[in-house]
Amino acid sequence: MIYRVILLLFLSVFAFLSWGKTPAKRGNPELVSKIKSTSGLVAFWDFHEKAGQSRKAIGLGRFPLKEQKGQIPRVSEGPLSGYSALFNDSAFLSLPNAKTGKLNIYGKNLGVTVMAWVKWEGKTGFVGGMWNEYASGGKRQYGLFVSLPYYNGGDQVCGHISYTGKPTPPFPYSIDYSASKQTVEKGQWQFVAFTYDGQYIRSYLNGEFDAREQELIKNTNGFPGYPEGMTHSKNPYFYPDGMGNNGSDFTVGAVLLARGMGNYFRGQIGGLAVFDRALSPEEIAGLNYVRSLK
């Protein structure tokens, strides 16, 4: 009898401590299904794989992302598969340009959407895309960042597009990115995304687009044609040039800079998806189910 009482007490305490908690392995199959059924999907990674394994996508191909410069741990926490990949300042994921296939989205009047579910820990971080700032003078194409402070994008969702792959004349860097009006919170699951429709780049945070007024862009004064600096809206950002076929690898968690790999993402990425069109604001909002896992 005494053992029965002890067992019941143990089960009661366990049930109390577990109440309201969702096992990580359950994830969010409803949201995953919605992402997979959204038209234009090229690739979706949910990062359920263990460290040392290629991260494979669902979509128009498997697009296996391989670890570079070390292993990327798997964490038993995430808003999609119930898992996420943990990035810091050393390792990243990469797919060679020759194997990018349908991820190599380029041309005039073509669109792209990149979205991710992240728990960001601060500083400039590259989430994912085809973006190389150094080789052959630059092979930039499209890329999702968190926090690009040099041209008014600090602590914000930033969507970068380039046609030439090079810096934006007459400036030393590429200035052509949208930046969300809202700021990304550190240490919490956030849904970050940008779209490009061939004309405008738009950045979203947690499913919401918030327009920014025309503003003076920092670090643009004193250049030819801009003695007082450039005034422009960062969201949406007008960029009618399109995307170039510039030869970049597809990377997640870092990009190639003049000093080597940099702009390392610090934190967890629980999902990443690329579409070959600009999703509508309603579609972006419909994918904004971010569950806080603590």
C-alpha positions as CSV (number, residue, x, y, z in Angstrom):
1,M,0.0,0.0,0.0
2,I,2.8,2.4,0.9
3,Y,4.4,1.9,-2.5
4,R,1.2,2.7,-4.2
5,V,0.9,6.0,-2.3
6,I,4.5,6.9,-3.2
7,L,3.9,6.1,-6.8
8,L,0.7,8.3,-6.9
9,L,2.5,11.1,-5.2
10,F,5.3,10.9,-7.7
11,L,3.0,10.9,-10.7
12,S,1.1,13.9,-9.3
13,V,4.2,15.9,-8.8
14,F,5.4,15.0,-12.3
15,A,2.1,15.9,-13.8
16,F,2.1,19.3,-12.0
17,L,5.6,20.1,-13.1
18,S,4.9,19.1,-16.7
19,W,1.5,20.9,-16.9
20,G,1.4,23.4,-19.8
21,K,4.7,22.2,-21.3
22,T,4.8,20.9,-24.8
23,P,7.5,18.3,-25.7
24,A,10.0,19.7,-28.1
25,K,9.7,16.7,-30.4
26,R,6.0,17.6,-31.2
27,G,6.9,20.8,-32.9
28,N,4.2,22.5,-35.0
29,P,3.0,20.2,-37.7
30,E,0.1,22.5,-38.7
31,L,2.5,25.3,-39.5
32,V,4.9,23.0,-41.3
33,S,2.0,21.7,-43.5
34,K,1.0,25.3,-44.2
35,I,4.5,26.2,-45.3
36,K,4.8,23.2,-47.5
37,S,1.4,23.9,-49.2
38,T,2.2,27.6,-50.0
39,S,2.8,28.0,-53.7
40,G,6.2,29.0,-54.9
41,L,8.1,27.0,-52.3
42,V,11.6,26.2,-53.4
43,A,13.1,24.9,-50.2
44,F,12.2,24.5,-46.5
45,W,14.6,23.3,-43.8
46,D,13.3,22.5,-40.3
47,F,16.7,21.7,-38.8
48,H,15.7,18.5,-37.1
49,E,19.0,16.8,-38.0
50,K,21.7,16.1,-35.4
51,A,25.1,17.9,-35.5
52,G,27.4,16.4,-38.1
53,Q,24.6,15.7,-40.6
54,S,23.6,17.6,-43.7
55,R,20.4,19.7,-43.2
56,K,18.1,18.6,-46.0
57,A,15.1,20.6,-47.4
58,I,11.6,19.8,-48.5
59,G,10.5,21.4,-51.7
60,L,11.9,21.4,-55.3
61,G,15.0,19.6,-54.1
62,R,16.8,18.3,-51.0
63,F,19.5,21.1,-51.2
64,P,21.7,19.5,-48.5
65,L,23.4,22.2,-46.4
66,K,26.8,21.0,-45.1
67,E,28.6,22.2,-42.0
68,Q,31.6,24.3,-42.5
69,K,34.3,25.2,-40.0
70,G,32.9,22.9,-37.3
71,Q,29.7,21.3,-36.2
72,I,26.5,23.0,-35.5
73,P,24.7,21.6,-32.4
74,R,21.0,20.6,-32.5
75,V,18.9,22.0,-29.7
76,S,15.7,20.2,-28.5
77,E,13.7,23.4,-28.9
78,G,12.1,25.0,-31.9
79,P,8.7,26.3,-33.3
80,L,8.5,24.0,-36.3
81,S,10.1,20.5,-35.9
82,G,10.7,21.0,-32.2
83,Y,14.4,21.3,-32.9
84,S,16.7,24.1,-34.0
85,A,20.3,24.6,-35.1
86,L,22.6,26.6,-32.7
87,F,24.9,29.0,-34.4
88,N,27.8,31.1,-32.9
89,D,30.8,32.8,-34.4
90,S,32.6,29.9,-36.0
91,A,30.5,27.4,-38.0
92,F,28.0,27.9,-40.8
93,L,26.1,25.9,-43.4
94,S,26.7,26.0,-47.1
95,L,25.6,24.6,-50.5
96,P,28.0,25.2,-53.5
97,N,26.7,27.4,-56.2
98,A,26.8,24.6,-58.8
99,K,24.2,22.7,-56.7
100,T,21.9,25.5,-55.9
101,G,19.5,24.7,-58.8
102,K,16.1,26.4,-58.3
103,L,17.5,28.4,-55.3
104,N,19.5,30.4,-57.9
105,I,16.7,32.9,-58.4
106,Y,17.6,35.8,-60.7
107,G,16.4,38.1,-63.4
108,K,14.4,41.3,-64.0
109,N,10.9,41.5,-62.5
110,L,11.3,38.2,-60.6
111,G,10.4,37.8,-57.0
112,V,11.8,36.0,-54.0
113,T,10.7,35.5,-50.3
114,V,13.1,34.4,-47.6
115,M,11.7,33.7,-44.1
116,A,13.0,32.2,-40.9
117,W,12.1,31.4,-37.3
118,V,15.0,32.6,-35.2
119,K,16.1,33.1,-31.6
120,W,18.6,35.9,-32.1
121,E,21.3,36.7,-29.5
122,G,22.5,40.0,-30.9
123,K,24.9,41.7,-33.4
124,T,24.8,41.6,-37.2
125,G,23.8,38.1,-38.3
126,F,23.2,36.5,-41.7
127,V,20.3,34.1,-41.7
128,G,20.3,32.7,-45.2
129,G,20.5,33.3,-49.0
130,M,23.0,33.7,-51.8
131,W,25.2,36.5,-50.6
132,N,29.0,36.8,-51.0
133,E,30.5,40.2,-50.4
134,Y,34.1,39.6,-51.4
135,A,34.9,37.0,-54.1
136,S,35.4,38.6,-57.6
137,G,34.4,42.0,-56.2
138,G,31.2,40.6,-54.8
139,K,28.6,37.9,-55.7
140,R,25.7,39.4,-53.8
141,Q,22.2,38.2,-55.0
142,Y,19.6,37.9,-52.2
143,G,19.9,37.5,-48.5
144,L,18.1,37.8,-45.1
145,F,19.9,39.5,-42.3
146,V,19.2,40.5,-38.7
147,S,20.7,43.9,-37.9
148,L,22.6,45.9,-40.5
149,P,23.2,49.2,-38.7
150,Y,25.5,50.9,-41.2
151,Y,22.6,52.0,-43.4
152,N,19.8,52.4,-40.9
153,G,19.0,48.7,-40.2
154,G,20.3,48.2,-36.7
155,D,18.5,45.4,-34.7
156,Q,16.0,45.1,-37.5
157,V,14.9,42.5,-40.1
158,C,16.9,43.3,-43.3
159,G,16.2,42.0,-46.8
160,H,19.1,42.5,-49.2
161,I,18.9,42.4,-53.1
162,S,21.6,43.0,-55.7
163,Y,21.8,42.9,-59.5
164,T,25.5,43.5,-60.0
165,G,26.8,41.6,-57.0
166,K,29.0,44.6,-56.2
167,P,28.7,47.6,-53.8
168,T,26.1,50.2,-54.7
169,P,27.8,53.1,-56.5
170,P,29.1,55.5,-55.3
171,F,29.2,53.9,-51.8
172,P,31.7,51.3,-50.5
173,Y,29.1,48.8,-49.6
174,S,25.7,47.6,-50.9
175,I,23.0,49.9,-49.6
176,D,20.0,48.2,-51.3
177,Y,18.1,46.5,-48.4
178,S,14.8,47.0,-46.7
179,A,14.8,47.2,-42.9
180,S,11.8,46.6,-40.7
181,K,10.5,49.5,-38.6
182,Q,10.1,47.1,-35.7
183,T,13.2,45.9,-33.8
184,V,14.0,42.2,-33.3
185,E,14.0,41.1,-29.6
186,K,16.9,39.2,-28.4
187,G,16.5,35.8,-26.8
188,Q,13.0,35.2,-28.0
189,W,11.6,33.2,-30.9
190,Q,10.8,35.7,-33.8
191,F,9.5,35.2,-37.3
192,V,11.6,37.2,-39.7
193,A,11.0,37.6,-43.4
194,F,11.5,39.7,-46.5
195,T,9.9,39.8,-50.0
196,Y,11.0,41.2,-53.3
197,D,8.6,41.6,-56.2
198,G,11.0,43.0,-58.8
199,Q,10.3,46.6,-57.7
200,Y,10.2,46.8,-53.9
201,I,11.9,45.0,-51.0
202,R,9.8,44.6,-47.9
203,S,10.8,43.4,-44.4
204,Y,8.4,41.8,-42.0
205,L,8.7,41.0,-38.3
206,N,6.3,38.4,-36.8
207,G,4.1,38.6,-39.8
208,E,3.7,42.4,-39.8
209,F,4.9,44.9,-42.4
210,D,5.3,48.4,-40.9
211,A,6.2,51.1,-43.5
212,R,9.0,53.7,-42.8
213,E,8.9,57.3,-43.9
214,Q,11.6,58.8,-46.1
215,E,14.7,59.2,-43.9
216,L,18.3,60.3,-44.2
217,I,20.5,57.2,-44.6
218,K,23.5,57.2,-42.3
219,N,27.0,57.2,-43.8
220,T,25.9,58.4,-47.3
221,N,26.9,62.1,-47.1
222,G,29.9,63.4,-49.0
223,F,29.8,61.0,-51.9
224,P,29.4,62.1,-55.6
225,G,25.8,63.2,-56.1
226,Y,25.0,63.0,-52.4
227,P,26.7,65.9,-50.7
228,E,24.1,66.0,-47.9
229,G,23.5,62.3,-48.0
230,M,20.8,60.0,-49.4
231,T,17.2,60.2,-48.4
232,H,15.2,57.1,-48.9
233,S,12.5,54.8,-47.4
234,K,13.9,51.7,-45.9
235,N,10.6,49.8,-45.8
236,P,9.6,49.4,-48.5
237,Y,12.9,49.9,-50.3
238,F,12.5,50.7,-54.0
239,Y,14.9,48.6,-56.1
240,P,13.8,48.0,-59.7
241,D,17.1,46.5,-60.9
242,G,16.3,42.8,-60.3
243,M,18.5,40.0,-59.1
244,G,21.7,39.1,-60.8
245,N,23.0,35.5,-61.5
246,N,26.2,36.3,-59.6
247,G,27.6,32.9,-58.7
248,S,27.3,32.9,-54.9
249,D,27.0,29.8,-52.8
250,F,23.8,29.4,-50.7
251,T,24.9,29.9,-47.1
252,V,23.2,29.9,-43.7
253,G,24.6,31.6,-40.6
254,A,27.5,33.6,-42.3
255,V,28.8,35.3,-45.5
256,L,32.2,35.7,-47.1
257,L,33.7,39.2,-46.3
258,A,37.1,40.6,-47.2
259,R,38.5,39.3,-43.9
260,G,37.0,35.9,-44.4
261,M,33.7,34.5,-43.2
262,G,31.8,36.9,-41.0
263,N,28.5,38.3,-40.0
264,Y,28.0,35.1,-38.1
265,F,24.4,34.6,-36.8
266,R,24.4,34.2,-33.1
267,G,21.5,32.2,-31.8
268,Q,19.1,29.5,-32.9
269,I,17.4,29.0,-36.3
270,G,14.4,26.7,-36.1
271,G,13.3,27.0,-39.8
272,L,14.2,28.6,-43.1
273,A,12.2,28.8,-46.3
274,V,12.8,30.3,-49.7
275,F,10.0,31.0,-52.3
276,D,10.5,32.0,-55.9
277,R,7.9,34.8,-55.7
278,A,7.0,37.6,-53.4
279,L,4.4,36.3,-50.9
280,S,1.5,38.7,-50.1
281,P,1.2,40.5,-46.7
282,E,-1.7,38.2,-46.0
283,E,0.3,35.1,-46.7
284,I,3.2,36.3,-44.6
285,A,0.8,37.0,-41.7
286,G,-0.7,33.6,-42.1
287,L,2.6,31.9,-41.4
288,N,3.3,33.9,-38.2
289,Y,2.8,31.2,-35.6
290,V,5.7,31.6,-33.3
291,R,5.4,29.6,-30.1
292,S,7.7,30.7,-27.2
293,L,9.5,27.6,-25.9
294,K,11.1,28.2,-22.5
